[in-house]
Amino acid sequence: MAEPLDFAAPVPHGGGWARGSSHGPRLGSATIREREVPQYLGIDVGTSAVKAILVDEGQAPIAEADVPLPISRPQELWSEQDPESWWQAVQTALDELLAKDAAALGDVRAIGLSGQMHGAVLLDAANRPLRPAILWNDGRSFREAQQLGSEHPGLSRTAGVIPMPGFTAPKLVWLARHEPETFRAVRKVLLPKDYIRLQLTGTIVTDMSDAAGTWWLDEAKRDWSDEALAATGLTRDHMASLVEGSQASGTVRPTIARRWNLRSDVVVAGGAGDAAAGAVGLGAIRDGSAFISLGTSGQLFVTTETFSPAPDALVHSFCHAVPDRWFQMAAMLNGASCIAWAANLLKRDIGELLHETEAAYRRPSDVLFLPYLAGERTPHNDPHARGVFFGLSPDTQQTDLAQAVLEGVAYSFADAKLAFEKAGTVLTQASIIGGGSKSRFWTKIFASVLNIPIIRHQGSDKGPAFGAARLARLAVTGEAPEDVCTAPAVLETIAPDPRLVELYEPRVQALRSLYRSLKPEFARAAHERI
């Protein structure tokens, strides 16, 4: 997810993303051009922010905007956002782009959308939200997810993964059970980015990669599963129309075009869920392309040419954002948000805290951190798991806690790598994207914990928004995805340190043992809270 987490000075995003820049000298907020030059706009509806990026025909980012978003946690395990807050943030982002480069915005040919996956946006007959959206990191429907899995075991291979409380389908079962009047009033179920599409175009459409995370999609057929919908009391009438991420889904409404100086024929592409959009931005659309995503959440992602379900390993097998591609993914609910939480708890600037931690680093920390602040998906499927510091002493310093957090998140990716191996996928190297990728120090830890080379790219923090802009371009040009979705320039490749690889292995095992020991306590504490 595209998140405003400032880990270090921004990575340059110049030639690595572009084959050349086409925008000329500026006069005020406008750009002087001898001719109109196609521009493409990517909008990512993340969990903590909306990010918008304008990209020219040479794939150079020329203007960006970030608008923070609030999250509501009204009860234990709940995580919600008001869909209207997304639309307000998108409007603010468009206002910022208009102020920065009105001419470039006027040259936009297409808009691509990316967004946090799995969220349940519930609309009435007038397409108005019936309640706050239930987000991907909301764990209230854990019983409903277990019920779906036990009553419909065959659907896990169809949907690419076992049902988990973060997915959209169990949320609707929970709604029918706990808010029956609202459930009866539901006419359409949308995903977060598709609520923005509705505001922009008036159409109710989603793409394959985002639909894949609902547990309602037949991943092999790239179509809604009538059996899965019936299992949750829904039909196709409740669902959005399906398009590929690189196809057009509609054009902007006239009022939108006038408001933001857009052409009247601007196409809105299908777009993608944030994980797949990040892959498109990184050029990971070929078989075997692998990367680590460090945003609010974390993902380990591998592109495949065929649908390769491995539900028993808790690996997600979903449709990609481009046709005839799928991907395997291990999804962790806790990524760079953990170090942001720690810095806030310690009342420290993230960049300064990381700098001090790196300076003090000598070996793996004696303190262990279970990074399950919001529960965990891969490999535990445990919404009750919580964050834990273990091994504190009178000598523990702030830098020890920060190092333990960085390592704890990396250890959770070691679990993800093991899940991939159980699914028959062996990783030999991976790129890294997201806000956390800006920290070279953290990347070095990842390389040694996972014992694989990690590739850092220029502009890797652009992520899903940049990928969405690429999908926008494909929707109007008809170019081959392989010609547009190329990998950005390599900043560096960080190899694992053999000494640290040896030292980290027992710490990974210790973390696994700690989780197993505490799992009953997590469940007991959750029962008492609920």
N, C-alpha and C positions, 0 to 999 in steps of 0.2 A: 504494500500500500504506500502511496506517496504521503509521507509524513513530514511535518516541519520540525524534525529533530536535528539540532545543530551539533554535530559531533566534532567538527573541525572546520578549518577553512574550506569553502566549497571547492570541489574538484573542477578543474577547467572543463568546459563542455564544447570547445571549439571544433577543430577539424575532425575529431573522432566521430562526431555525429554528422558531419556535413561534407559534401563534395564541393562546396563553395557557397558563398553568401551572395544573395541577390538583392539585398536591400541597400539603398543608397544613403546619401547624406540626409540628416534630419533637420527639420525646421519646426521648432516647437515640438508638439506631440505627433506630428505627421511625418511621413517619409516621402521624399520627392522621388518619383520614378518616371522614367521615360515611357514605360509601358506597364500595364497591369501584370503582376507576377502572382501566380497561384500561391496561396497560403493555406495551411491546414491547422485546425484547432483541435487540441486534445483536452478533454475535461475528465479529471479523475475525482470521483466522489469517495474519498477515503473515510476513515473512521474519525480521525482527529482534524482533518482539513479537507477542503476542496482545493485541488490544484489545477490550474489551466495553463496551457503552454501553446504559443503560436510558433509554427514551424514553416520555414519557407521551402521552395521547391528543391533546394539543395540539402534539405533536412537539417538546417541550422536553426536552433531555437533563437527567436528574435525578441520575444517578450513572454514574461511569466507572471503569474499571480497565485498567491496562496492565501486562503481565508480559513481561519480555525473554526472548528465545530465543537459544540458541547455534547457531552454524553450524560444520560440520566441513568442512575442505578437505584430505582425506587424501592427495590426489595432484594433480598439475598438471591443471587444467581441471575438477576435481571440486568439487561443492558438494552437501552432504548434510545432512539433519536426521533425527533419530529421531522417527518419528510419535508415539511415546509422550510425547516432550517437549512436543508441541503439546497433548495431552490433559492433561498435568500442569499446563501453563500455563493452560488453560481452567478447570480446577478451581480453581486459585489465584485467577483473575479472578472466578469465581463466589463464592468465599469472601469476597473483598473487597467485592463488591456486597452480599452477605448481611449483612456487618458494617456497611456504610454505610446500607442501607435494606432491611431484611428485609420490611417490609410491601409495598414497591413490588415486590420480587421475587415476593412471593406473589400479586400482581395481574397478573403477566405472562400474556398470552394466547397469545403466539407468539414464537418465536425465529427469527431470520434468520441465515444463515451467509454469510460472505465469506471469501476466502482467496487466497493467492498461487496463480497459475495454473501449469499445465503440469507440476507435480511428479508423479513416479511413485511411488505408494504400492502396494506389491506384497504381496498377502495370500495366505496358504495356505488350505487347506480349512477351517480353524478360524477364519478371519478374523483371523489374527495376522500382523503384518508379517514378511516373510521377510528383509528387510535394511533399512538406512536408506533413506529416501526420496531419490530423485535430483531435485534442484531445478531451477527454471526457469533459473537462471544457471549451470548445469552444461554444459560444452562438450565432454564426452568423446565424444559420439556424432556428431561432425561428419562423419566418413566415412559413417556409416550414413544421415545426413540427405541427403548428396550422392547416395548410392546410391538412396534412395527417390525423389528428384527425377528422376534420370536414367532409372530403370526404370518409373516411373509418372507421367509428366509431366502427364497429364490430370487427376490427382487434385488438383493444386494449385488449380485453379479450384473444384473441389468442396469442398475444405477451406478455401478462402479465402485461402491463402498458400502459398508454397513450403515444403517441410519444412526446418526449422532445428533445430540440435542442442538448443535449449532446449525443444522440444516433447516431448510424452510419447511419441509413436509411435517416433521414432528411438531413444529410450532403451531401448525394449523390443527393438528389433533389436540394439542393443549388448549388452543382457543375454543374448539368445539366443546371441550370438557369444562373449562373454567369461565369462559365468556360466551355462552351459547347465543345470546342475542346478537352480539357482534358477529359471530361466525355466520349466523343466518343472513346477516345484512351484507356479507362479502359478495361482491360481484366480480372483482378482479384481484388477483394476487400479483404484485410486481416485485421486482428486485430493485435495490436502491438507485442504481444509475438509470433504470428504465422509468422511474418517476420523473427524472430530469428530461428524458426523451419525451415523455407525455407533455411536459410544459413547453418544450421547444417545438414539437411537431404536431401534437394532438393525437399521435398514434400510440397504440399499446403493443409494443414489440419488445422482444428480447433476443439475445444471441445465444448460440449453442454453448459457449464456454460458461456463461453465467447461469444459464438454465441447468447446466450439468450439476451445479452445486445445490440444487433443490431437493434431490432424491426423487424427482418426478420424471426425469428424462431417461429414455432408452438410449444409452450412450452409443451403442453400435449402430442403431438406426438413425440417430440424430433426430429424434422425434419424441413427443410426449408419450409416456407410457400410460395407457388407459387403466391398466391394472394398478399401478402405483397411485394414480389419482383417485381411483375408487377406494383404495385402502385408507385414504384420508378424507373421504366424503366429498370429493371434488370431481369435476369433469373438465374437459377441454375448454368449455365455455368460460371457465374461471381463469384460463391461462392466456398469456400474451402470444401473439404470432411469433414464429421462429424464423430467424434469418442467420446466415453466417456472419461472423464479425466483420468481414471485409465487403459485405453487401450493403446496399442502401436500405434504410428503414423508413424514410420519409424526407420531407424538406421542412425547413423552418417556417413557422407561421408568419404571415405578413407583419403582425404586430411586433414580433421578436426581431425581424429583419430591420424594421424602422427604428426600433429602440436602440439597437447597437450597430447601426451603420453597416449592416450585412446585405449582401446581394439577396435578391428574392428567390434565387434558385439554389441556395446552400443546402447540400445533402447532409443528412445525419446518418452515419454508418451504424451498423449493428453494434460495433464495439466489442467489449469483452469484460469479463470479470477481472479483477485487478491482477491475479496471478498470471492469467494468460496474456493480459495486456503487457505486463512486465516482460514476459517472454518475447512478445512481438517487438518491444522496444529494444531488447537485447539481441534480437536476431536468432532466438532459440526456437526455430520452427522446423529444424531438420532432425531426423531420427537420432536420438542419443544426446542431443544438446541438453546440458545440465546447468542449473544455477541455484544459488542460495538467495533467498529474498529476506532482507532484514528490515521490515517496517514495523508497524505496531505489532503485528503478528509475524510469524516466520514460516517460510515454505522451503522445502527441498523439492525441486521440479526437474523432471526429465521428459523431453518430447519423444513420442513414439509414432510410428507410421500405422500402427494397428491399435485397436482397442484391447488393452491388456489388463483385465480386472484382477485384483488380488485383495479381495475384501478381508480375508482372514489375517492378512498382515497389517490391516488398518492403513493401507496405502490407497489413496484416492486415484481412480482412473477415470478421467473426464475428457470431454471434447475440447479440442483446442479452438482458438479464435479464427483459424484459417481452415478452409475445407480439407477434408481427408487427412487430418492430423488429430491426434489425441495426446494426452500427457498423463504421466504418473506423478503424484504429488504426496508428500508427507506434510501435513499441516499442523503447525504448532501455534497455539493461541497466544503465546508470549514471545515476543521478539525484542526489538529495540525499545519497546515500551518499558521493559524491565529496567534498563539503565536510566531512562527518563524518570521513572518512578523513584529510583534510588537517589538520583541527583536532587529531585524535588524534596525527598525525605530528609536529605542531608543539607538542604538549602544551598546547593552548589550549582554553579554553571557546569553543564555537561562537558564542554570542551576543556575547561580547566581541570575538572575532576579526572578526565581521561588522561590528560597530560601528566598530572601528578602520579596517577596509577601506573602509567607506563614507565615513568622515571624510577618508581620504587620496585618495579617487577624484577624478580630474580628466578622464580620457579612457580609451579602451580600453588595456588593458595591453600593454606591449611583449613580455611573456612569453606564449607560447601553451601551452595545456594540452590534450593529447589525453585525453579523459575515459574512455578505454576500459579501465578497471581490470579489468573482468570480461569483456573482449571486447565485441563489439557486434552487435546484431541489425539494426535499421534505421539506415542504408541499406546497411550493408556485409556483413551476414551473415558476420562474421569472428570466430570464437571465439578466434583467436590474437592479435588486436589487444590492445595494452596501453597503459597510461597513460604519457604523456611530457610533461615540461616542456622547452620549447624557448625559447631566447633569454635564458638566465640570464647575469647579469653580477655583478661585485663589488658593484654597487649594489643588487642585488635584495633586497627586504625581505619579511618575512612577509606583509605586506598585498598585495604584488605577486603572491605565489603564490596567496593566497586569491582575489584578483580574477581571476586567470587561471583558477582552477578554476570559479568562478561563470560566467565568460564561456565557458569550454570546454563546459560542459554546455548553455548557451544556444545555442552554435554547433551542437551536435549536434541541437538542435530545429530549427535552420534547415535542416539536412539533411532532417529529418522533414517540414518544411513543403514542401520541394522535392519529396519523394517523393509527397506528397499532390497537388501540382500535376501531376506526371506521371500520376497516377491520375485526373485530371480534377476534383479537389476543390480549390477555392480558398478559403482562410481569410481572413475579413475581421476577425474578432475572436475571442477565446477567454477563457473563465474559467480560473482556476487553483486547484488543490486540492492537498492533501497537506502534509506537514510543511514543505516548502520554501516553500509559499505564505504562511507567516507572515512571511517576509522581504520587506518592501516594497522594499528596495534591490535584491534579486535580481529581483523582479518588474519593476522599472524597466529593468533590463538586458535581460530577456526582451522587453519591449515594443519596445525600440529594435533589438535584434538581429533580431526577427521582423517588425518594422515593422507591427505591428497593435496595437490597444488590448487591454489585458489587464484583466480584471475580477476584483477580489478580493471575496470574499463573507465575511460573518460566519460564523464556525465552519467555515471551509473545510477545516481540518485534521481534522475529524471523519470525513470521507471514507467509505471502504467500510463501516465499522461502522455508521454512521448509515444508509447505503443499505440495509444488511442488515436493520436494524430496520424500515425502510419496507416492504421486501418481506415481512417477518413480518406486518405489519399487513394488507397486501393479501391474504395467504393466508387470513386469518380473517374479514375484513370484506367482501370482494368488491367493494370500491370501485374506481372507475376509476383506473388509474395516474396519469392526468393530474390528478386531484383531490388525490392524496396526494403525488406526486413533483413538488412545486413548487420553484422556485429560491429559495434563501435570500436574505435581504436583501443588497443590494450595499453593500459597505464603501466601495469607490471604484473608479473606472476610470482606469487609468494609460495615457496616450497615449504613443506613441513620440516621442522627441526628434529632430527632423529633423537636427540637427547630429550626433548620435550614430549615427543610421541611416546617414548617409554615411560616418562613420568606421568603423563596424563591418563594412560590406560587404567591404572588402578583407581584414579579419581573418578573416572566415568563409572567404573564398577561400584564404587562407594556410593555414588549418587543413586544408582539403580537400587542398591540395597537399602538406602535410606528411604526411598519412595515406597518400596515394598513393606518396610517396617511401619511406615506412617499411614499407609492406605486405609487400614481399618479405623484409625483415629480420624482421618479426614471424613470417612463415611459417618462415623458416630457424631462428630461435631456438626456435620451438615444436617443429620436427622434432628438434632436438638434445636438447630436454628430454624428449620422448617416447621 
